[in-house]
Amino acid sequence: MPENIGAAARAMTNFGLTDLRIVRPQTRFPHPKAVAMASGALAVLEGARVFETVEQAVDGLTLLFATTARERGQAKPVDGPAEAATLMRAEMEKGAQAGVLFGRERTGLENDEISLADRVITFPVNPKFKSLNLSQAVLLVSYEWFKLADGALPFDMPSYSGPAEKQHLNAFFAHIEEALERAGFFNPEDRKPVMVRNLRNIFHRLGLSEADIRTLHGVIAALEEGPRGPSRRDRRKLKPVEDEG
């Protein structure tokens, strides 16, 4: 199906794979629906090669995996996608070529096609619903492949200030504990040491930054001062009372 071909090309491009080989596509190739589903991954589509037989498509490979959702009665080693990716990388580091054979959307691979492979890839999925869309299977294998080369996430949580230094954290503890003492929070008094320890442990677990500490100081100070009168926004809403007398 052209949609599956396009979606598979997109998945491959996401994770740095480029060599797409297609056996007997249902329609002419390239197809507009494949281009639409590729969502910009045109280099893989444009470089794809079409073959009449699986034997022709796997020519040149020294390690071939076949994907299947069920046991086919063939005595072949079975790997998950992560293990298969490790074996493929090891094969290619030796200067050889490895590949993965994916089946049709509706019926998967035929037994004779699986017999051409050295090993089998299957996926740990819900046993009550094992069926994967073709492009989803391509995505899972491509993802495991890419993780071995560059598993770093593309971004992290932004950090606007460094972690709080101990003296600043202790000053914050003193501030909040004094404020709570005045508010009568530590009641009964004999429970105060335990309550203080629990409170400090809460903030320790948060991993506060210097900016967090400054913000919390401001919060406590605002609570201690109480209401400051109407804000500028509220003052704009106030209307003067007209003298009716």
Rosetta blueprint (number, residue, H / E / L):
1 M L
2 P H
3 E H
4 N H
5 I H
6 G H
7 A H
8 A H
9 A H
10 R H
11 A H
12 M H
13 T H
14 N H
15 F L
16 G L
17 L L
18 T L
19 D L
20 L L
21 R E
22 I E
23 V E
24 R L
25 P L
26 Q L
27 T L
28 R L
29 F L
30 P L
31 H L
32 P H
33 K H
34 A H
35 V H
36 A H
37 M H
38 A H
39 S L
40 G L
41 A L
42 L H
43 A H
44 V H
45 L H
46 E H
47 G H
48 A L
49 R E
50 V E
51 F E
52 E L
53 T L
54 V H
55 E H
56 Q H
57 A H
58 V L
59 D L
60 G L
61 L L
62 T L
63 L E
64 L E
65 F E
66 A E
67 T E
68 T L
69 A L
70 R L
71 E L
72 R L
73 G L
74 Q L
75 A L
76 K L
77 P L
78 V E
79 D E
80 G L
81 P H
82 A H
83 E H
84 A H
85 A H
86 T H
87 L H
88 M H
89 R H
90 A H
91 E H
92 M H
93 E H
94 K L
95 G L
96 A L
97 Q L
98 A E
99 G E
100 V E
101 L E
102 F L
103 G L
104 R E
105 E L
106 R L
107 T L
108 G E
109 L L
110 E L
111 N H
112 D H
113 E H
114 I H
115 S L
116 L L
117 A L
118 D L
119 R E
120 V E
121 I E
122 T L
123 F L
124 P L
125 V L
126 N L
127 P L
128 K L
129 F L
130 K L
131 S L
132 L L
133 N L
134 L H
135 S H
136 Q H
137 A H
138 V H
139 L H
140 L H
141 V H
142 S H
143 Y H
144 E H
145 W H
146 F H
147 K H
148 L H
149 A H
150 D L
151 G L
152 A L
153 L L
154 P L
155 F L
156 D L
157 M L
158 P L
159 S L
160 Y L
161 S L
162 G L
163 P E
164 A L
165 E L
166 K H
167 Q H
168 H H
169 L H
170 N H
171 A H
172 F H
173 F H
174 A H
175 H H
176 I H
177 E H
178 E H
179 A H
180 L H
181 E H
182 R H
183 A L
184 G L
185 F L
186 F L
187 N L
188 P L
189 E H
190 D H
191 R H
192 K H
193 P H
194 V H
195 M H
196 V H
197 R H
198 N H
199 L H
200 R H
201 N H
202 I H
203 F H
204 H H
205 R H
206 L H
207 G L
208 L L
209 S E
210 E H
211 A H
212 D H
213 I H
214 R H
215 T H
216 L H
217 H H
218 G H
219 V H
220 I H
221 A H
222 A H
223 L H
224 E H
225 E H
226 G L
227 P L
228 R L
229 G L
230 P L
231 S L
232 R H
233 R H
234 D H
235 R H
236 R H
237 K H
238 L L
239 K L
240 P L
241 V L
242 E L
243 D L
244 E L
245 G L
